[in-house]
Amino acid sequence: MKKPERKNTGSEAYVARLGNRRRASARRDCIRILIAEDHTVVRDGLVAIIKQQPDMDVVAEAGGGEQAVELWKAHRPDVTLMDLRMPGLEGVDAIYAIRAVDPNARIVVLTTFDGDEDIYRGMRAGAKSYLLKDVRREELFQCIREVHAGKTVIPAAVAAKLAERLPAEELSPRELEVLRLLAEGKPNKLIGAALSITEVTVKSHVQALFRKLNVLSRTEAIAVANRRGLLHL
């Protein structure tokens, strides 16, 4: 014999509504995260593991730097995970744009690039941490929580590379242009033509590059620049 359906009493309905409100409130109390990552598979993976954490929620996903800035303005997340290399506006420029709106924005660089120049540029832009994508998920979660709490988190390996970079002289914008053309294999004459400067001026820039990078040849300059993140070949 089929049992009659039990009607939901007023008190049961109240308990159900209270439970729903508590769950919604708990979600609002989560660390709200924006993920800026142009590789869909990586982004989906980050979303999946972060949403498993009871104290975290992904409120927006961006596939490029410009979209990251717009979504940050729309959602004002607690913490942003920012890749460095993305189409259009790159990660460092996106960090600057976000911090121009709110200097206290909490941003974690999450990237594959570990050159000391990459680290330096990311931290100088205002990132609160710099992590590589092979980081263990527990370390990622802990970093998000600490950055959310207002801390700056720099892993030991990153700190060591940053320490190597800090004493180094910074290359001027023109020297960086010369360096990129050197990496393309162009001789001084063609570099001068490309930049509308004399060959003598090119030689002066090359000598400055050698001194600042502490190298003796073009090949060595390109290798050191690539290792430090000044070039990405």
C-alpha positions as CSV (number, residue, x, y, z in Angstrom):
1,M,0.0,0.0,0.0
2,K,1.4,3.4,-1.0
3,K,2.1,5.6,1.9
4,P,0.6,9.1,1.7
5,E,3.0,11.9,1.0
6,R,3.9,13.9,4.0
7,K,3.3,17.6,3.6
8,N,6.0,20.0,4.4
9,T,5.1,21.8,7.6
10,G,5.7,25.5,8.2
11,S,8.6,24.7,10.6
12,E,10.2,22.4,8.0
13,A,9.9,25.1,5.3
14,Y,11.5,27.6,7.7
15,V,14.4,25.2,8.4
16,A,14.9,24.7,4.7
17,R,14.9,28.4,4.0
18,L,17.3,28.9,6.9
19,G,19.7,26.3,5.5
20,N,19.6,27.9,2.1
21,R,20.4,31.3,3.6
22,R,23.3,29.8,5.6
23,R,24.7,28.1,2.5
24,A,24.4,31.4,0.5
25,S,26.0,33.3,3.4
26,A,28.8,30.8,3.7
27,R,29.5,31.3,-0.1
28,R,29.5,35.0,0.3
29,D,32.1,34.6,3.1
30,C,34.4,32.7,0.7
31,I,37.6,34.2,-0.7
32,R,36.3,35.5,-4.1
33,I,38.8,34.7,-6.8
34,L,39.4,35.9,-10.4
35,I,41.5,33.7,-12.6
36,A,43.2,35.3,-15.6
37,E,44.7,32.5,-17.8
38,D,44.6,32.2,-21.6
39,H,45.0,28.4,-21.7
40,T,41.5,26.9,-21.3
41,V,42.6,23.5,-20.0
42,V,44.8,25.2,-17.3
43,R,42.0,27.6,-16.4
44,D,39.4,24.9,-16.1
45,G,41.7,22.9,-13.9
46,L,42.3,25.8,-11.6
47,V,38.6,26.5,-11.4
48,A,37.9,22.9,-10.5
49,I,40.4,22.5,-7.7
50,I,39.7,25.9,-6.2
51,K,36.0,25.3,-6.1
52,Q,36.6,22.2,-4.0
53,Q,37.9,24.4,-1.2
54,P,35.1,25.3,1.3
55,D,36.5,28.8,1.8
56,M,37.1,29.7,-1.8
57,D,35.0,30.6,-4.9
58,V,35.8,31.5,-8.4
59,V,33.7,34.6,-9.3
60,A,35.2,35.2,-12.8
61,E,37.5,33.8,-15.5
62,A,39.5,35.8,-18.0
63,G,41.3,34.6,-21.1
64,G,43.3,37.8,-21.6
65,G,44.7,40.8,-19.9
66,E,42.1,43.3,-21.0
67,Q,39.3,41.0,-20.0
68,A,40.9,40.5,-16.7
69,V,40.9,44.2,-16.0
70,E,37.3,44.6,-17.0
71,L,36.2,41.6,-14.9
72,W,38.2,42.8,-12.0
73,K,36.4,46.1,-12.1
74,A,33.0,44.3,-12.4
75,H,33.5,41.8,-9.6
76,R,36.2,43.3,-7.3
77,P,37.6,39.9,-6.3
78,D,39.4,39.4,-3.1
79,V,42.4,37.7,-4.9
80,T,43.3,37.5,-8.6
81,L,45.5,34.8,-10.1
82,M,47.3,36.4,-13.0
83,D,49.3,34.7,-15.8
84,L,52.1,36.8,-17.3
85,R,51.9,35.9,-21.0
86,M,48.4,36.5,-22.4
87,P,47.1,37.8,-25.8
88,G,46.6,41.5,-26.0
89,L,47.4,43.1,-22.7
90,E,50.1,41.1,-20.8
91,G,49.9,40.2,-17.2
92,V,52.2,42.8,-15.9
93,D,50.3,45.6,-17.7
94,A,47.0,44.2,-16.4
95,I,48.4,44.3,-12.8
96,Y,49.3,48.0,-13.3
97,A,45.9,48.7,-14.7
98,I,44.1,47.0,-11.8
99,R,46.3,48.7,-9.2
100,A,45.6,52.1,-10.8
101,V,42.0,51.6,-9.8
102,D,42.8,50.0,-6.4
103,P,46.4,50.1,-5.1
104,N,45.4,47.5,-2.5
105,A,44.3,44.9,-5.1
106,R,45.7,41.5,-4.1
107,I,47.2,39.8,-7.1
108,V,49.2,36.5,-7.3
109,V,51.2,35.9,-10.5
110,L,50.8,32.3,-11.6
111,T,53.1,31.5,-14.6
112,T,55.6,29.2,-16.2
113,F,58.2,32.0,-16.5
114,D,60.9,31.9,-13.8
115,G,63.5,34.3,-15.2
116,D,64.6,36.9,-12.6
117,E,63.5,39.7,-14.9
118,D,60.0,38.2,-15.1
119,I,59.9,37.9,-11.3
120,Y,61.2,41.5,-10.9
121,R,58.6,43.0,-13.3
122,G,55.8,41.1,-11.7
123,M,56.6,42.1,-8.1
124,R,57.5,45.7,-9.2
125,A,54.0,45.9,-10.8
126,G,52.5,45.2,-7.3
127,A,51.9,41.4,-7.2
128,K,51.7,40.0,-3.7
129,S,53.1,36.7,-4.7
130,Y,54.8,34.9,-7.6
131,L,54.1,31.2,-8.2
132,L,55.1,28.8,-10.9
133,K,52.4,26.6,-12.4
134,D,54.1,23.4,-11.1
135,V,53.3,24.6,-7.5
136,R,51.6,22.0,-5.3
137,R,47.9,22.7,-4.9
138,E,48.2,22.9,-1.1
139,E,50.9,25.6,-1.5
140,L,48.6,27.4,-4.0
141,F,45.7,27.4,-1.6
142,Q,47.9,28.5,1.3
143,C,49.3,31.3,-0.8
144,I,45.7,32.5,-1.7
145,R,44.7,32.5,2.0
146,E,47.8,34.4,3.1
147,V,47.6,37.0,0.3
148,H,43.9,37.4,1.2
149,A,45.0,38.1,4.8
150,G,47.2,40.9,3.5
151,K,50.6,39.1,3.4
152,T,53.2,39.1,0.7
153,V,54.2,35.5,-0.1
154,I,57.6,34.9,-1.9
155,P,58.7,31.3,-2.2
156,A,62.4,30.7,-1.4
157,A,63.4,29.8,-4.9
158,V,61.7,33.0,-6.2
159,A,63.3,35.1,-3.5
160,A,66.7,33.8,-4.5
161,K,66.2,34.7,-8.2
162,L,64.8,38.1,-7.2
163,A,67.9,38.7,-5.1
164,E,70.1,38.0,-8.1
165,R,68.2,40.5,-10.1
166,L,68.0,43.4,-7.7
167,P,71.7,44.6,-7.9
168,A,71.7,44.5,-11.7
169,E,71.4,47.6,-13.8
170,E,68.1,47.9,-15.6
171,L,68.2,48.1,-19.4
172,S,66.8,51.2,-21.0
173,P,63.9,50.9,-23.5
174,R,66.3,51.5,-26.4
175,E,68.8,48.9,-25.1
176,L,65.9,46.4,-25.0
177,E,65.0,47.2,-28.6
178,V,68.7,46.7,-29.6
179,L,68.8,43.4,-27.7
180,R,65.7,42.1,-29.4
181,L,67.2,42.9,-32.8
182,L,70.4,41.3,-31.8
183,A,68.4,38.1,-31.0
184,E,67.0,38.2,-34.5
185,G,70.6,38.0,-35.8
186,K,70.7,41.5,-37.3
187,P,74.1,43.3,-37.8
188,N,74.7,46.8,-36.4
189,K,73.9,48.4,-39.8
190,L,70.5,46.8,-40.0
191,I,69.7,47.5,-36.4
192,G,70.6,51.2,-37.0
193,A,68.3,51.3,-40.0
194,A,65.4,49.6,-38.1
195,L,65.7,52.1,-35.2
196,S,66.6,55.1,-37.3
197,I,69.9,55.6,-35.4
198,T,73.5,55.6,-36.6
199,E,75.7,52.5,-36.6
200,V,78.0,54.3,-34.0
201,T,75.0,54.7,-31.7
202,V,74.1,51.0,-32.1
203,K,77.7,50.1,-31.1
204,S,77.4,52.2,-28.0
205,H,74.1,50.5,-27.0
206,V,75.7,47.1,-27.6
207,Q,78.6,47.9,-25.4
208,A,76.2,49.1,-22.7
209,L,74.3,45.9,-23.0
210,F,77.5,43.8,-22.6
211,R,78.4,45.8,-19.5
212,K,75.0,45.6,-17.8
213,L,74.6,41.9,-18.6
214,N,78.2,41.2,-17.7
215,V,78.9,39.3,-21.0
216,L,81.6,39.5,-23.7
217,S,79.7,38.5,-26.9
218,R,76.4,38.7,-28.6
219,T,75.7,35.0,-28.2
220,E,76.3,35.2,-24.5
221,A,74.2,38.4,-24.2
222,I,71.3,36.6,-25.9
223,A,71.7,33.5,-23.7
224,V,71.8,35.5,-20.5
225,A,68.9,37.8,-21.5
226,N,66.8,34.7,-22.3
227,R,67.6,33.1,-19.0
228,R,66.8,36.2,-17.1
229,G,63.5,36.7,-18.9
230,L,64.5,39.8,-20.9
231,L,63.9,37.8,-24.0
232,H,61.6,34.8,-24.6
233,L,63.0,32.8,-27.5
